[in-house]
Amino acid sequence: MALLSNVIVVLKGRGLIRIQQPIRHGYLYLQHLFHMLGQWLGYVLEGNRRKSTIAPLDGIRAIACLSVVAYHLTLVTTHDIVLWKPDQLPPVISALAFAGDTGVTLFFLLSGFLLFLPYAKSLLFDAPWPSMRFFYFRRALRILPAYYVTLLLMILLEHHEYLQRDHLVRLGLFLTLFMDSFPQTYRELNGPFWSLAVEWQFYLLLPFLALAIAWIVRRGSLKRRVCLLMACLSAVIAWGLLSRYGGIYLTAHPDQSFLVPRSVLNVIMPFVYGAQGSGLHGKFLEDFAVGMLLSSCYTVARALPPESRLNELLRRLHPWLWVVGLLWLLVMACWKFNLDNPHTWLVLDQFPPVYNYVSELGFSIGYGLCIAAILFGASWLRAPFEWSPLRWLGILSYGLYMWHLKLLEFFTSHFVIFLQGWWNAALYSLYWGWLFVFIVPCMFLLFVLVEKPWVDLGNKSREREQRSG
């Protein structure tokens, strides 16, 4: 309460809210209370800065996180404690429920989009080149503090074996965010951690990748630069596809090699493909590259006048981009489901057996079309993703992504297992209640106590560098 009082005083002093006479009765009092709470949450989560000029992306990030939560809840309620079976629902609904893990693909696409924006401006319009040192500094402040706190708590609460001498190498892989690269740590300790490793490794690669692209792109007319940039990013997509194909093939054929002896290849593969023998993996470069392509298009469109032919075309096409993107994602989800449940849709049985190689690119294209429709579309399409509560959930999504699976499993083993006589739909609803009543408030505390101070430090450092520059 003291914190709330202090924040209200600050808000009043800055003219952000005006507290009128207390409203003591009924609906108006509750409306006033929720309005005050909303302003307080907005201040704590977003500060006194203006909303991002790309505000819908926070809402999209929330959708990505909720998709992953829904997927893990699907696994929990069909495997850990059986509340429903896929064949009890229409196949399309089951397909969507089991496609929620592609929210990770959407996360990667968003990272590629946002992190490539300053590079796209430099490559296409000769804006100042982003500082490599500052890029790594801000990325480390954003991802490492909350991750290390989470890792420490999970080890102390549940995985004491990582404090033993024989687990020090594995602990080192978690500390350096390379736990996705080796079977001993891939999806161990906490399942969602593997994607943080992929994300971190993309951070390490991006400045060098951008420099290589700049050597090719950063000269000539805008039209020439755009064409060369599209070609370079298409090559990155091809790199992602080929590394995935090669990794899957070489994992399935341990006696085969390529260019170098197999013993040398076994050392290289963890860093260019990932864990061998622990399920399909890869470094997901095709996902990041689709986001980078979209970022480049967005940069060009925003630099041109609103009445330009490109912006006019995008405004006319946005409903089609949205519809085609959703239908594309639906087909991809059904294709994914049909692989595990053959003959669900006979037409999908005729698809070539290439899903494992192209699925990430396929989902990225669908998500990319939908994001393009939101960014370039009408206000009615952007509005749901700019809704403040959804955006706040997007701001909390990092902690929510790391903790949700452990806390869902805890809820199952300590509560739901004792309520199995209840109606299954009610038990399923309890999980979502647990998410919003307990898990989300805990992630709010993680954000306020751990994430936000370090993010603010990075923002202050950026402001100082901009002033000195």
C-alpha positions, 0 to 999 in steps of 0.5 A: 500500500505504501508503494501504491501511495507513493506512485499515486503521489508521483502521478499527481505531481506529474499531472498524469492523474487527478484524484477527485472526491472519493466516489463511495457508491456502487458501480462508479466507485468500482469504475474509479478504483479500476481506473486508478489501478490501471493508471498505476499499472501503466506507470509501473510497467511503462513509466512516464514515456510515451507508448512505443510507436509500434505499440501492437508488437507488445500485444502480439508478444502477449499472444505468442506467450499465451500460445505457448502457455496454452500448448503446455496446458494442452500437454499437461491436461492430455498427459499429466492428468487427462482432462480431455482427449484430442479425438473428443473435439473437432480435429481443427480445434485439436490441431490449434491446441497442439500448434501453440508451441509455434508461439516460440516461432512468433517470438523469434520473428518479433526479435528479428524484426525489432533488433534489425530495425536500427540496422535496416535504417543504417543499411537503407538510409545511412543512419548512424551504425548501431554500436556493437558494444552498446547492443551487447550491453543492452541485450545482456541487461535485458535477458541475463538478470531475470534468467539468472535469478530464475535459474538460481531459484529453480536449482535451489528449489528443485534441482539440487543436483546442479550444485554437485561437482558432476553437474558443473559442466552442465551448469556451465552450459546453462550459465553461458546459454548454450544448453540447447546445443547438447543432449545432456542439457537440451530441455532439461531443468526447465523446458522453455529455457532452450529457446532462450539459448537460441535467442541469445545466440542470435544476439551474439550473431546479429551484429556480425551478420549485419556487418557482412550484409552492410559490406554488400548493401550499403552503397548505391540507390535506395532501389538497389539497396532494397533489392540487395538486402532482400537477397541477403536476407533470403540467403539467411533464410536458405542458410537456416533451411540448409542447416536444419536439413543437414542437421537432421540428415547427419543426426540420422546418419552418424556414419556420414560427413560433409567437407570435414571428418565426422569427428570435426563435424561433431564438434561443429554441429552443436553450435550450428544445429543444436543437440543431436539425438534429442528431437528436431532442433536447429538455430531457427535462423529462418524465423529471425530472417523473416522478421528481418525482412518484415523489418526492412519493409516496415523501414522503407514504408515508414520513410516514404510519404503516406500517399506513396504507391507502396503505402497505398498498396499496403493499405489496400492489401492489409485485409488480404494479408490478414486473411491469407496469413490466418488461413496459412497458419491454419493449414500449417497447424492441421499439417502438423497435427496430421503427422501425429494423427495420420489420415485426419485429413486425407488431403494432407496425407498427400503432402510431401514428407518435408514438414520437419525441414520447412515447418519453421519457415511455413509458420514464420510466413503465416505469422509474418503476413498477420504482423504485416496486416496489423502494422500496415492496416486500419486502426480497427485491426491494430486496436485489439493488440494495442489494448493496454492489459494485453500490452502489459501481459506482453511486457511481463511475457519474459518472466511468464514464459520462463516460469509458466510450465513449472508453476502449471506442473506445481498446480497439477501435483499439489491441487488438481490431482486432489480434485479429479472428481470435478467436472473436467471443464471446471478443472481446465478453467482452474488452470487459467484462473491459476495463471491470471490470479497467481502466476501473472502477479508473481511475474509482475513482481519479478519484472518490478524487482529484477527486470525493470531496474536493469532495463532502466539502466540500459535505457539511461545508458542509451540516453547518455550515449545519444547525448554524447553522440 
